[in-house]
Amino acid sequence: MKEIQKNFPWGDDRRYNAYSRRIREKYGGRIQKVSVNAGFTCPNRDGSRGFGGCIYCNNESFIPSYCVADFGIDRQIDQGISFLRKRYRKIKHFVAYFQAFTNTYAPLDVLKDYYQTALDHPLIDGLVISTRPDCVNDPILGYLKELSESHLIFLEYGIESCNDNTLKRINRGHTFEETVRAIEKTASMGLSCTGHLIFGLPGESEENMLEQAGILSGLPLTALKFHQLQIIGDTPLSMLYKKEPGLFNFFSLDEYIVFIIHFVEKLNPHIAIERLSSESPPLHRINPGWGNLRSDMIQKKIESVMEDLDTWQGKRLKNDLLF
């Protein structure tokens, strides 16, 4: 390996700070998420902040078939673990993944009931809670801090973009300033905080997207998840795509590999990367895809190119952004 690799701060010779390694190191093995649908909605769906939801959102395209709110949490967990054990036979740790819609968007007493039901399951060691940055507050974070003293607790925030114009265009219903406040508050309480980012949203140039690496590098994030834009049928985004295709500039696979490497080069090496790309079933997707390549195969291609280029996460990050 190249001599420079001895300086990688994440402790191995991979070209980026892989979240999976951090999890194995901290908890002694892989932690498998078991998706749960508790029947939540979102403030940009019920009129609190808007209607219609995020323009790209179609939860049916990514949640497992057993995730039906009417089934109840216990039944969903049982079916999820039964399915996952066929694929991951050596998994020791399972966490309930509250994934569909906004999973802190309810009174605290209601949240406690849902979360505790999942934690009472004998095979569940903790929770992963996917939510919006405008849907957390001190009482909720304080309760999750208490839970984290005896369980694995992970919060995931939909950042999607650092650009307020983009957030407005995709009907997020919150600003990036609210995202920053939520991340900083979460981190100040010692809670794990992962952010979700989408590349290729309408109206954003490659330069706009690359600038976000520096912005996010200054935030106390535990990890980031990167998704290239995929347009799912029966969404407002799919209608916009048909009406104004010029707003969209989709990456080819080779273009995305180059782009994501440039992004990672500008990203704080202390922020772990949970995933480098996404995948949605071709049945639901209407924009051009990358064939049948799974995310793990794309990840290997990205790492291979990084190796060829002798580059790594944070290589082009300004030192004053390190924390």
C-alpha positions as CSV (number, residue, x, y, z in Angstrom):
1,M,0.0,0.0,0.0
2,K,1.0,3.6,-0.4
3,E,3.0,5.1,2.5
4,I,0.5,7.9,2.9
5,Q,-2.1,5.4,4.1
6,K,-0.5,5.1,7.5
7,N,-2.0,8.5,8.2
8,F,-5.6,7.5,7.6
9,P,-7.3,8.5,10.9
10,W,-10.0,5.8,10.7
11,G,-7.7,3.0,11.5
12,D,-7.5,0.8,8.4
13,D,-6.2,1.0,4.8
14,R,-9.6,1.6,3.1
15,R,-9.8,4.8,1.1
16,Y,-12.7,6.2,3.1
17,N,-14.0,6.0,6.7
18,A,-16.5,3.1,6.4
19,Y,-19.3,3.2,8.9
20,S,-19.5,-0.6,8.8
21,R,-16.0,-0.8,10.2
22,R,-16.8,1.6,13.0
23,I,-19.8,-0.4,14.0
24,R,-17.9,-3.7,14.0
25,E,-15.2,-2.1,16.1
26,K,-17.5,-0.6,18.6
27,Y,-20.1,-3.5,18.9
28,G,-18.1,-6.6,17.9
29,G,-20.0,-7.3,14.7
30,R,-22.6,-6.3,12.2
31,I,-25.8,-4.7,13.3
32,Q,-28.7,-5.5,11.1
33,K,-31.7,-3.1,10.8
34,V,-35.2,-4.5,10.9
35,S,-37.5,-2.1,9.2
36,V,-40.7,-1.1,11.1
37,N,-43.6,1.0,9.9
38,A,-45.4,2.6,12.9
39,G,-47.9,4.5,10.8
40,F,-46.4,8.0,11.2
41,T,-47.0,10.8,8.7
42,C,-45.0,14.1,8.0
43,P,-45.6,17.8,8.7
44,N,-45.4,18.5,5.0
45,R,-48.2,16.0,4.4
46,D,-50.7,16.8,7.0
47,G,-50.7,20.6,6.6
48,S,-48.5,21.5,9.5
49,R,-45.9,22.7,7.1
50,G,-47.4,21.8,3.8
51,F,-49.2,19.1,1.7
52,G,-48.1,16.4,-0.6
53,G,-44.9,15.4,1.1
54,C,-41.4,15.6,-0.4
55,I,-41.8,15.5,-4.2
56,Y,-39.6,12.4,-4.6
57,C,-41.2,10.3,-1.8
58,N,-42.9,7.0,-2.4
59,N,-42.3,4.9,0.7
60,E,-43.7,1.8,-1.0
61,S,-40.6,1.7,-3.3
62,F,-38.1,0.9,-0.5
63,I,-39.8,-0.5,2.6
64,P,-40.2,-4.3,2.8
65,S,-43.6,-5.9,2.1
66,Y,-43.9,-7.0,5.8
67,C,-43.8,-3.3,6.9
68,V,-47.5,-2.7,7.3
69,A,-48.6,-0.5,10.2
70,D,-51.7,-2.6,10.8
71,F,-49.5,-5.7,11.4
72,G,-48.2,-4.1,14.7
73,I,-44.6,-3.7,15.6
74,D,-44.0,-7.1,17.1
75,R,-45.3,-9.0,14.1
76,Q,-43.2,-6.8,11.7
77,I,-40.0,-7.4,13.8
78,D,-40.7,-11.2,13.8
79,Q,-41.2,-11.4,10.1
80,G,-38.3,-9.1,9.4
81,I,-35.8,-11.1,11.5
82,S,-37.1,-14.3,9.9
83,F,-36.4,-12.9,6.5
84,L,-33.1,-11.4,7.3
85,R,-31.7,-14.5,9.0
86,K,-32.0,-16.4,5.7
87,R,-29.5,-13.9,4.2
88,Y,-27.4,-13.0,7.2
89,R,-27.0,-16.2,9.2
90,K,-24.3,-15.0,11.6
91,I,-26.0,-11.7,12.7
92,K,-26.1,-11.3,16.5
93,H,-27.4,-7.8,16.8
94,F,-30.7,-6.5,15.4
95,V,-32.1,-3.0,15.8
96,A,-35.6,-1.8,14.9
97,Y,-35.4,0.7,12.0
98,F,-38.3,3.1,12.2
99,Q,-38.0,4.1,8.6
100,A,-41.3,5.1,6.9
101,F,-42.1,8.8,7.0
102,T,-41.2,10.9,10.0
103,N,-40.6,8.8,13.1
104,T,-40.4,11.4,15.8
105,Y,-43.6,13.2,14.6
106,A,-46.0,12.4,17.5
107,P,-46.4,13.4,21.1
108,L,-43.7,12.1,23.3
109,D,-46.0,9.6,25.2
110,V,-46.9,8.1,21.8
111,L,-43.3,7.8,20.8
112,K,-42.4,6.2,24.1
113,D,-45.0,3.5,23.5
114,Y,-43.8,2.7,20.0
115,Y,-40.1,2.7,20.9
116,Q,-40.6,0.7,24.1
117,T,-42.7,-1.9,22.3
118,A,-39.8,-2.5,19.9
119,L,-37.2,-2.5,22.6
120,D,-39.2,-5.1,24.6
121,H,-38.7,-7.6,21.8
122,P,-36.2,-10.2,23.0
123,L,-34.1,-10.0,19.8
124,I,-33.9,-6.2,19.5
125,D,-30.9,-4.4,20.9
126,G,-31.8,-0.8,20.0
127,L,-33.4,1.6,17.5
128,V,-32.6,3.5,14.4
129,I,-35.0,6.4,14.0
130,S,-35.3,8.1,10.7
131,T,-36.8,11.6,11.0
132,R,-36.7,15.3,9.9
133,P,-34.5,18.0,11.5
134,D,-37.6,20.1,12.3
135,C,-39.3,17.2,14.2
136,V,-37.1,16.8,17.2
137,N,-37.0,18.9,20.4
138,D,-35.4,18.8,23.8
139,P,-37.9,16.4,25.5
140,I,-37.6,13.9,22.6
141,L,-33.8,14.1,22.5
142,G,-33.6,13.9,26.3
143,Y,-35.7,10.7,26.2
144,L,-33.5,9.1,23.5
145,K,-30.4,10.1,25.5
146,E,-31.9,8.1,28.4
147,L,-32.5,5.1,26.2
148,S,-29.0,5.3,24.8
149,E,-27.6,4.5,28.3
150,S,-28.9,0.9,28.0
151,H,-29.7,0.5,24.3
152,L,-28.2,1.2,20.9
153,I,-29.8,4.4,19.6
154,F,-29.1,6.0,16.2
155,L,-30.8,9.0,14.7
156,E,-31.0,9.6,11.0
157,Y,-31.8,13.1,9.6
158,G,-33.0,13.7,6.1
159,I,-30.7,16.6,5.1
160,E,-31.2,16.0,1.3
161,S,-29.5,19.3,0.4
162,C,-27.7,22.2,2.1
163,N,-29.4,24.6,-0.4
164,D,-32.6,26.3,0.8
165,N,-33.8,26.9,-2.8
166,T,-33.6,23.2,-3.4
167,L,-35.3,22.3,-0.1
168,K,-38.2,24.6,-1.2
169,R,-38.3,23.1,-4.6
170,I,-38.6,19.6,-3.3
171,N,-41.2,20.6,-0.7
172,R,-39.2,19.6,2.3
173,G,-40.9,22.3,4.5
174,H,-37.8,23.2,6.5
175,T,-34.6,25.2,6.0
176,F,-31.0,24.1,6.2
177,E,-30.6,26.3,9.3
178,E,-33.0,24.0,11.0
179,T,-30.9,21.0,9.9
180,V,-27.8,22.5,11.4
181,R,-29.5,23.2,14.7
182,A,-30.9,19.7,15.0
183,I,-27.5,18.1,14.2
184,E,-25.7,20.3,16.7
185,K,-28.2,19.7,19.4
186,T,-28.2,15.9,18.8
187,A,-24.4,15.7,18.9
188,S,-24.3,17.9,22.1
189,M,-26.3,15.2,23.9
190,G,-23.9,12.5,22.8
191,L,-26.3,10.8,20.4
192,S,-25.3,9.2,17.2
193,C,-26.3,11.4,14.2
194,T,-26.4,10.3,10.6
195,G,-27.4,12.5,7.7
196,H,-29.0,11.6,4.4
197,L,-28.0,13.5,1.2
198,I,-29.4,13.2,-2.4
199,F,-27.3,14.0,-5.4
200,G,-28.9,15.2,-8.6
201,L,-31.9,17.0,-7.3
202,P,-33.5,19.3,-9.9
203,G,-31.8,22.6,-10.4
204,E,-28.5,21.7,-8.6
205,S,-25.3,21.8,-10.6
206,E,-22.3,19.5,-9.9
207,E,-20.5,22.5,-8.4
208,N,-23.5,23.2,-6.1
209,M,-23.4,19.6,-4.9
210,L,-19.6,19.5,-4.3
211,E,-19.8,22.7,-2.2
212,Q,-21.9,20.8,0.3
213,A,-19.0,18.6,1.2
214,G,-17.3,21.5,2.9
215,I,-20.5,22.7,4.6
216,L,-21.2,19.3,6.0
217,S,-17.6,18.8,7.1
218,G,-18.0,21.5,9.6
219,L,-20.9,19.8,11.3
220,P,-20.7,17.2,14.2
221,L,-22.1,14.3,12.1
222,T,-21.4,10.7,13.0
223,A,-22.0,9.5,9.5
224,L,-23.5,10.3,6.1
225,K,-25.6,8.3,3.6
226,F,-25.4,9.3,-0.1
227,H,-28.1,8.6,-2.7
228,Q,-28.1,9.4,-6.3
229,L,-31.5,10.8,-7.4
230,Q,-33.9,8.1,-8.6
231,I,-37.3,9.1,-9.8
232,I,-40.0,6.9,-8.5
233,G,-43.3,6.6,-10.3
234,D,-46.5,8.1,-8.9
235,T,-44.7,11.0,-7.3
236,P,-44.8,14.8,-8.0
237,L,-41.1,14.5,-9.0
238,S,-42.1,12.0,-11.7
239,M,-44.6,14.5,-13.1
240,L,-42.0,17.3,-13.0
241,Y,-39.6,15.1,-14.8
242,K,-42.1,14.5,-17.6
243,K,-43.0,18.2,-17.8
244,E,-39.5,19.8,-17.4
245,P,-36.8,17.2,-18.2
246,G,-34.3,19.9,-18.7
247,L,-34.2,20.5,-14.9
248,F,-32.6,17.1,-14.5
249,N,-29.0,16.0,-15.2
250,F,-28.7,12.3,-14.3
251,F,-25.3,10.8,-13.6
252,S,-24.1,7.9,-15.7
253,L,-22.4,5.3,-13.5
254,D,-18.9,6.4,-14.6
255,E,-19.9,10.1,-14.0
256,Y,-21.2,9.3,-10.6
257,I,-18.0,7.4,-9.6
258,V,-15.9,10.5,-10.5
259,F,-18.3,12.8,-8.8
260,I,-18.6,10.9,-5.5
261,I,-14.8,10.5,-5.3
262,H,-14.4,14.3,-5.7
263,F,-17.1,14.8,-3.0
264,V,-15.4,12.3,-0.6
265,E,-12.0,14.0,-1.1
266,K,-13.5,17.2,0.2
267,L,-15.3,15.5,3.2
268,N,-14.1,15.5,6.8
269,P,-12.4,12.1,7.4
270,H,-14.0,12.0,10.9
271,I,-17.4,11.6,9.4
272,A,-18.1,7.9,8.6
273,I,-19.8,7.0,5.3
274,E,-22.6,4.5,5.6
275,R,-23.4,4.2,1.9
276,L,-22.0,5.7,-1.3
277,S,-25.1,5.1,-3.5
278,S,-28.6,3.8,-3.4
279,E,-30.7,1.3,-5.3
280,S,-34.5,1.1,-5.8
281,P,-36.4,-1.6,-7.6
282,P,-36.5,-1.0,-11.4
283,L,-40.2,-1.7,-11.2
284,H,-40.7,1.6,-9.4
285,R,-38.0,3.7,-11.0
286,I,-38.7,5.7,-14.2
287,N,-35.4,7.5,-14.8
288,P,-32.4,5.7,-16.5
289,G,-30.7,3.4,-14.1
290,W,-27.3,1.6,-14.0
291,G,-28.5,-1.9,-14.9
292,N,-28.9,-4.4,-12.1
293,L,-25.8,-3.3,-10.1
294,R,-26.3,-3.5,-6.4
295,S,-24.9,-0.8,-4.1
296,D,-22.1,-3.2,-2.8
297,M,-21.0,-3.7,-6.4
298,I,-20.9,0.1,-7.1
299,Q,-19.0,0.6,-3.8
300,K,-16.3,-1.8,-5.0
301,K,-16.0,0.1,-8.3
302,I,-15.6,3.4,-6.4
303,E,-13.0,2.0,-4.1
304,S,-11.1,0.5,-7.0
305,V,-10.9,3.9,-8.8
306,M,-9.9,5.6,-5.6
307,E,-7.1,3.1,-5.3
308,D,-6.0,3.7,-8.9
309,L,-6.0,7.5,-8.3
310,D,-4.3,7.2,-4.9
311,T,-6.9,9.3,-3.3
312,W,-8.9,9.1,0.0
313,Q,-11.5,10.8,2.1
314,G,-10.5,14.3,3.2
315,K,-7.5,14.5,0.8
316,R,-8.7,17.9,-0.4
317,L,-10.3,19.2,2.7
318,K,-9.1,22.4,4.2
319,N,-7.4,21.8,7.5
320,D,-9.5,24.5,9.3
321,L,-12.6,22.4,8.8
322,L,-11.3,19.5,10.8
323,F,-12.8,19.0,14.2
